Amino acid sequence: MTRYMTIAVATITMIGVLSVSCLLAETSLKRPNVVLIFADDMGYGDVRAYDPKSKIATLHLDRLAAEGMMFTDAHSASAVCSPSRYSLLTGRYSWRTALKQGVLGGFSPPLLEPDRMTLGDLFKQSGYATACVGKWHLGMNWSGGIRGSKSYSMRNDSTGIDFAKPIKRTATSNGFDYYFGIAASLDMPPYAFVENDRVTAQPTSTLRMEDTGGRDGPAVPGWRHKYVMPTLADKAIEWIGANKEEPFFVYMPLNAPHTPHAPGDAFVGKSGMDVYGDFMVEVDHTIGRVMRALEQYELTDETLLIVTSDNGPETNMFPRRQKFGHDSSSHFLGAKRDNWEGGQRVPFIARWPGVIDAASTCDSPICLVDMMATFADLISVEVPESQGVDSVSILPLLQKKSDAYRSDHAIIHHSSSGRFGIRQGDWKLLLHSGSGGNGYGGGKNKGRYTGTIEQKSFATGERQLYNMRDDSDETNNLADGHPELVEQLTALAAKCVTDGRSTPGPRQGYVSDGWQQLDWLPNE
């Protein structure tokens, strides 16, 4: 047993078998199929159901919202890709690992520890067929390449890699029966599809940055970014059809609308805006394809379908405000990489006909790290105390049983540069000045990206305290007027870090090397 201790597996399996009947008796719920679509850099303001001022027609996302529940205060676990994905799949914040800031590259080593339980493991051990189709971006062990370093910095150097040999520790080593997708973001080599543990074709040519909008690197001859998303949709739909007779879990991390924006020919010009708008139209179309497939296979009523995003939109959306009147961050401050709301408040729509009320909304703060506990609750499986240590079930919210939800649970925010924030109830404290991520201009234009001015040049203080109920735009820093609240939230954030968990249970370890100076963290 290599995934984690045999006794833990046996415990999970036994408890799962014994308690499923109890769950069904208490709630009259049948264990559903689960499809989790994870868009890449899709902003809150890109979805018209969330922001009526959106210039992008998101017909399928809007329909999904009309048929399910919209969470209006949902947050990614990080403001950038790799750590957000790690947290989603494990129920554990990525900053507890060696990855303290930034993201991985296409040739980075695996971030998921061999004994770390994932959503794939959770479902697989409960009798589900499991598949991951899309952008992995959590590292793989390629044959050859750079040796002697365990650095989790962005690595895109393919020197010495033998693409003809199997790849170790892909998604199939992390609880998924099947994997098809790309190793990292669409702007990172290798430009090739991976199926299970091998590339589907040898990347014997090279793509250049000036040709692709990405980084130079090995590519399959004839590779075109515009074919990636439709291929992923084809593979996911094909797999669902082949496994429709048994319970299944599909994790579908899309490659879009992340840069480079590469809409298919049929979508060019469809948004009436620009290439980003066209790419978002294709994202919406892809989600619609999955919805139609569930209908055709007569699986809609027995499937929990969730669509969300890994973080906020890229900073290249700012000129779009002036040119088209479209704001991918909606009215929120900041963008991807930031601890401000624009960096990590994301759309989150869940549909399960007959269980989740149609056209419903929830304004409770939640985090994507909560999926581990939520799905465990859903299929009545107990997670070992050492796993899913930051995850709280939102199933009561989905069922409109808010009195059973842990509303006092704190959410930890984490930016691309490794800065921390904490959200508890209506209050949000940023333990840094500025955005924590991007550099911005000062004063009234602090939400407009310049890329030249350091955050501290315009910050109102080394701590930022906002009441998100009254001031979700983060315009009024209340830190000076509430020193006791700043102290209380700082202490809670420190406890979440040093305990190795933010949920009740035995204290866990964490990797402390690599953090920037954290003056709010007590010395141990």
Number of C-alpha atoms within 10 A of each C-alpha: 8 8 16 13 10 11 10 14 18 12 15 20 18 14 15 20 16 13 16 19 14 12 18 14 11 9 8 11 16 14 18 20 22 21 23 18 21 24 26 25 29 26 30 32 26 28 26 17 21 21 17 13 15 20 20 24 21 22 17 20 23 19 13 23 24 18 19 26 24 26 24 19 19 23 29 32 32 38 34 29 28 25 30 26 27 24 27 27 25 27 28 29 28 24 24 19 20 18 21 24 25 21 21 26 25 27 27 27 23 19 21 22 12 13 13 17 24 25 24 27 21 28 24 19 17 20 14 23 24 27 26 25 28 30 27 27 26 27 26 24 16 25 15 14 14 17 7 5 7 12 12 22 16 16 18 19 18 19 10 12 14 14 20 13 13 15 19 18 21 28 26 19 20 21 22 26 17 19 24 27 27 27 26 27 26 27 22 25 26 30 30 22 24 22 19 23 21 18 23 16 15 18 22 11 13 16 23 13 13 9 9 17 17 17 18 20 21 22 21 19 15 9 16 15 19 16 13 24 24 17 16 23 19 14 17 24 21 12 18 23 14 10 15 15 11 12 19 22 26 26 22 24 25 29 27 26 27 21 19 20 22 26 27 17 11 9 17 19 15 19 19 13 17 15 19 23 26 26 28 27 25 25 25 20 18 20 22 18 17 19 19 16 18 21 12 11 13 12 18 19 16 19 20 21 24 19 21 25 29 32 33 33 32 23 21 12 18 21 14 17 14 10 10 13 14 22 23 30 30 22 15 21 20 30 32 29 30 28 34 29 28 30 37 36 31 30 28 24 23 25 26 22 16 11 16 19 18 18 15 18 19 16 12 16 21 28 27 27 31 26 24 30 26 20 18 20 18 19 21 23 25 17 21 13 14 17 19 29 27 25 27 25 21 28 21 16 20 23 12 17 11 15 9 12 16 12 15 9 17 24 26 27 29 32 27 23 20 23 23 20 23 22 23 17 15 14 18 25 27 27 25 21 17 26 29 26 26 25 22 23 18 19 11 8 10 18 23 19 20 16 12 10 14 18 20 17 14 15 18 16 15 12 19 23 26 21 19 18 12 11 13 18 18 19 12 14 18 18 20 14 10 11 11 11 16 22 14 10 22 20 15 17 24 15 15 19 20 20 17 21 24 24 17 10 12 12 16 15 14 15 13 14 11 13 15 12 9 14 9 13 14 10 7 4
